[in-house]
Amino acid sequence: MVSLQNSPTVHRTSLFLNSFPQKHSTLPCCRRAGISFLIKAEQAASSSTGSLSQDRPGRRQVLAIGAVAPGIFLVNQNSKSFAAETKKGYLSVTDKKDGYSFVYPFGWQEVVIEGQDKVFKDVIEPLETVSVNVIPTSKQDIRELGSAQEIAETLIKKVLAPPSQKTKLIEAAEHDVDGKAYYTFEFIAKAPNFTRHALSTVSIGNGKFYTLTTGANERRWEKMKDKLHTIVDSFQLFNV
């Protein structure tokens, strides 16, 4: 299994920052750990023998899940995010410190990944995850960094997928929620033995750059796409 700590994070993030146009050079992408957990899960899956490995979590993953699982529901119940209005079949998370909230499917469990603020994943399908990364920035609005298309293409190529994977941006769009701009995009990352279909949304607020990414194995996209869109659409920032 590929060690999560040995991922080429610093080198890839540096390349990403240096490759961005000068006017966008302050894009605060993933300074703590530029590679999204979803890609780490893919790398761990692809490094095992046989394509069937992508469908089962490794022993370390199971142990990690077991270690954190007993506290998951207690954490959610003690947070204001455990609200009656949560959509049926989903649980909600509200981070009062960093100022964001989102929902994830019931049954996904929280895991702790260095460099990620929050990670939830399906225990059977390791490519079905949602991760949130929060990085400080001096920018006030996501539009200061470029268009949705520009930001999506750069993030996908330099941060959200390793160089060994072929990526394709399917769609990128901008929308506003309560006057705040968000960029949301859909993309595919193809590895030798699996293809991951993913959705991301990014925004800026509270002096921070936020990235939420979720996705699934391409073979399960049709079954999972509505749930994944629900996750992305639920992501919202609030002032702290």
C-alpha positions as CSV (number, residue, x, y, z in Angstrom):
1,M,0.0,0.0,0.0
2,V,1.3,3.5,-0.8
3,S,2.1,5.4,2.3
4,L,0.0,8.5,2.7
5,Q,2.9,10.3,4.3
6,N,5.1,9.6,1.3
7,S,3.0,11.2,-1.4
8,P,4.9,13.9,-3.3
9,T,2.8,16.7,-1.9
10,V,5.4,19.5,-1.5
11,H,6.8,19.0,-5.0
12,R,3.5,18.8,-6.7
13,T,2.1,21.8,-4.9
14,S,5.2,23.8,-5.7
15,L,4.8,23.0,-9.4
16,F,1.2,24.0,-9.2
17,L,1.9,27.4,-7.7
18,N,4.8,28.1,-10.1
19,S,2.7,27.1,-13.2
20,F,-0.1,29.5,-12.4
21,P,-0.1,32.9,-14.2
22,Q,1.6,35.7,-12.2
23,K,-1.7,37.4,-11.5
24,H,-2.9,34.2,-9.9
25,S,0.3,33.3,-8.1
26,T,-1.2,33.6,-4.6
27,L,-3.7,30.8,-5.2
28,P,-3.5,29.1,-1.8
29,C,-3.9,25.5,-2.9
30,C,-3.4,22.9,-0.3
31,R,-0.2,24.3,1.3
32,R,-0.6,21.8,4.2
33,A,-1.2,18.8,2.0
34,G,-2.0,19.6,-1.6
35,I,-3.3,16.2,-2.6
36,S,-6.9,15.5,-1.8
37,F,-7.8,12.4,0.2
38,L,-9.8,11.1,-2.7
39,I,-6.5,10.8,-4.7
40,K,-4.7,9.2,-1.8
41,A,-7.5,6.6,-1.6
42,E,-7.1,6.0,-5.3
43,Q,-3.3,5.6,-5.0
44,A,-3.7,3.2,-2.1
45,A,-6.3,1.2,-4.1
46,S,-4.2,1.1,-7.3
47,S,-1.1,0.0,-5.6
48,S,-2.6,-3.3,-4.4
49,T,-2.6,-6.4,-6.5
50,G,-5.5,-6.7,-9.0
51,S,-8.3,-4.3,-9.8
52,L,-10.5,-5.8,-7.1
53,S,-8.5,-4.0,-4.5
54,Q,-10.3,-0.7,-5.3
55,D,-13.5,-2.2,-3.9
56,R,-12.2,-3.1,-0.5
57,P,-10.5,-1.0,2.2
58,G,-7.1,-2.2,3.3
59,R,-6.4,-3.5,6.7
60,R,-4.9,-0.2,7.8
61,Q,-8.0,1.6,6.6
62,V,-10.3,-0.7,8.5
63,L,-8.3,-0.2,11.6
64,A,-8.3,3.5,11.2
65,I,-12.1,3.5,10.7
66,G,-12.6,1.4,13.7
67,A,-10.5,3.7,15.8
68,V,-12.6,6.8,15.0
69,A,-16.0,5.3,14.5
70,P,-17.2,5.2,18.1
71,G,-17.0,9.0,18.4
72,I,-18.6,9.9,15.1
73,F,-22.2,10.1,16.1
74,L,-21.3,11.8,19.4
75,V,-19.5,14.5,17.5
76,N,-22.4,15.1,15.2
77,Q,-25.0,15.1,17.9
78,N,-23.1,17.7,19.9
79,S,-22.8,20.0,16.9
80,K,-25.5,22.4,15.7
81,S,-25.2,20.6,12.4
82,F,-27.3,17.7,13.7
83,A,-30.4,19.5,12.7
84,A,-34.0,18.4,12.0
85,E,-33.8,20.0,8.5
86,T,-31.0,17.7,7.4
87,K,-32.0,15.9,4.2
88,K,-33.3,12.3,4.7
89,G,-30.5,9.8,4.3
90,Y,-27.7,12.3,5.1
91,L,-25.9,13.6,8.1
92,S,-24.6,17.2,8.3
93,V,-21.4,18.7,9.6
94,T,-20.9,22.2,10.8
95,D,-17.4,23.4,11.5
96,K,-17.8,26.4,13.8
97,K,-14.1,27.1,13.9
98,D,-13.5,27.3,10.1
99,G,-17.0,28.4,9.1
100,Y,-18.4,25.8,6.8
101,S,-21.1,23.1,6.6
102,F,-22.1,20.3,4.3
103,V,-24.0,17.0,4.3
104,Y,-22.7,13.4,3.6
105,P,-24.6,10.1,3.1
106,F,-25.6,8.2,6.1
107,G,-23.3,5.2,6.6
108,W,-20.1,7.0,5.5
109,Q,-17.6,7.2,8.4
110,E,-15.1,9.8,9.4
111,V,-11.4,9.1,9.0
112,V,-8.4,11.3,10.0
113,I,-6.1,12.2,7.1
114,E,-3.1,14.5,7.7
115,G,-3.6,17.8,5.8
116,Q,-7.3,17.4,5.4
117,D,-9.8,19.3,7.6
118,K,-12.6,16.7,7.3
119,V,-12.8,13.4,5.5
120,F,-15.8,11.0,5.3
121,K,-15.8,7.8,3.3
122,D,-17.8,4.7,2.5
123,V,-16.2,1.6,4.2
124,I,-16.9,-0.7,1.3
125,E,-16.2,1.6,-1.7
126,P,-12.9,3.3,-0.9
127,L,-13.2,5.8,-3.8
128,E,-16.5,7.1,-2.4
129,T,-15.3,10.0,-0.2
130,V,-15.8,13.6,0.6
131,S,-12.9,15.7,1.8
132,V,-12.5,19.3,2.8
133,N,-9.3,21.3,2.8
134,V,-9.0,24.8,4.3
135,I,-6.0,27.0,3.5
136,P,-5.3,30.7,4.5
137,T,-5.4,33.3,1.8
138,S,-5.3,37.1,1.5
139,K,-7.9,37.0,-1.3
140,Q,-11.5,38.1,-0.6
141,D,-13.3,36.4,-3.4
142,I,-12.7,33.3,-5.5
143,R,-13.2,35.4,-8.7
144,E,-10.0,37.3,-7.9
145,L,-8.1,34.1,-8.9
146,G,-9.6,33.6,-12.3
147,S,-12.6,32.0,-13.9
148,A,-14.2,28.8,-12.9
149,Q,-12.7,27.1,-16.0
150,E,-9.2,28.3,-15.2
151,I,-9.3,27.4,-11.6
152,A,-10.8,24.0,-12.2
153,E,-8.3,23.0,-14.9
154,T,-5.3,24.1,-12.8
155,L,-6.5,22.4,-9.6
156,I,-7.3,19.1,-11.4
157,K,-4.0,18.9,-13.2
158,K,-1.8,20.1,-10.4
159,V,-3.5,19.1,-7.1
160,L,-6.6,16.9,-7.4
161,A,-5.0,14.2,-9.5
162,P,-1.4,12.8,-9.6
163,P,0.6,13.4,-12.8
164,S,0.3,9.7,-13.7
165,Q,-3.4,9.9,-14.1
166,K,-5.2,11.3,-17.2
167,T,-7.7,13.9,-16.3
168,K,-10.6,15.5,-18.1
169,L,-12.7,18.5,-17.0
170,I,-16.3,17.9,-17.9
171,E,-17.9,21.1,-16.7
172,A,-17.2,24.1,-14.6
173,A,-19.6,26.7,-13.4
174,E,-20.1,29.6,-11.0
175,H,-23.0,30.2,-8.6
176,D,-23.8,32.5,-5.7
177,V,-25.2,31.6,-2.3
178,D,-26.2,34.6,-0.1
179,G,-23.9,36.8,-2.2
180,K,-20.8,34.6,-2.0
181,A,-19.3,33.1,-5.2
182,Y,-18.6,29.4,-5.5
183,Y,-17.0,27.5,-8.4
184,T,-18.2,24.0,-8.9
185,F,-16.7,21.5,-11.4
186,E,-17.0,17.9,-12.6
187,F,-14.0,15.9,-13.7
188,I,-12.6,12.4,-14.4
189,A,-9.3,11.1,-13.3
190,K,-8.2,7.9,-15.0
191,A,-5.7,5.5,-13.5
192,P,-4.5,2.2,-15.1
193,N,-7.0,0.0,-13.3
194,F,-9.9,2.4,-12.4
195,T,-11.5,5.7,-13.3
196,R,-12.8,8.1,-10.7
197,H,-15.6,10.5,-11.4
198,A,-15.5,13.5,-9.1
199,L,-17.1,16.8,-8.2
200,S,-15.4,19.7,-6.4
201,T,-16.5,23.1,-5.2
202,V,-14.2,25.9,-4.1
203,S,-14.8,29.3,-2.5
204,I,-13.1,32.0,-0.4
205,G,-14.3,33.4,3.0
206,N,-13.0,34.2,6.4
207,G,-9.6,34.7,5.0
208,K,-9.5,31.1,3.8
209,F,-9.6,29.1,0.6
210,Y,-12.0,26.1,0.8
211,T,-12.0,23.0,-1.3
212,L,-14.6,20.3,-1.0
213,T,-14.2,17.2,-3.3
214,T,-16.3,14.1,-3.5
215,G,-16.5,11.3,-6.0
216,A,-16.9,7.6,-6.9
217,N,-15.6,4.9,-9.1
218,E,-16.8,5.5,-12.7
219,R,-18.7,2.2,-12.7
220,R,-20.8,3.5,-9.8
221,W,-21.3,7.0,-11.1
222,E,-24.8,6.6,-12.3
223,K,-25.9,5.2,-9.0
224,M,-24.0,7.8,-6.9
225,K,-24.2,11.0,-8.9
226,D,-27.3,12.3,-7.3
227,K,-25.8,11.8,-3.8
228,L,-22.5,13.4,-4.8
229,H,-24.3,16.4,-6.3
230,T,-26.3,16.7,-3.0
231,I,-23.0,16.8,-1.1
232,V,-21.5,19.5,-3.3
233,D,-24.6,21.6,-3.4
234,S,-24.9,21.5,0.4
235,F,-21.4,23.1,0.9
236,Q,-21.8,26.5,2.4
237,L,-19.6,29.0,4.2
238,F,-20.6,31.3,7.0
239,N,-18.8,34.1,8.9
240,V,-16.8,33.2,12.0
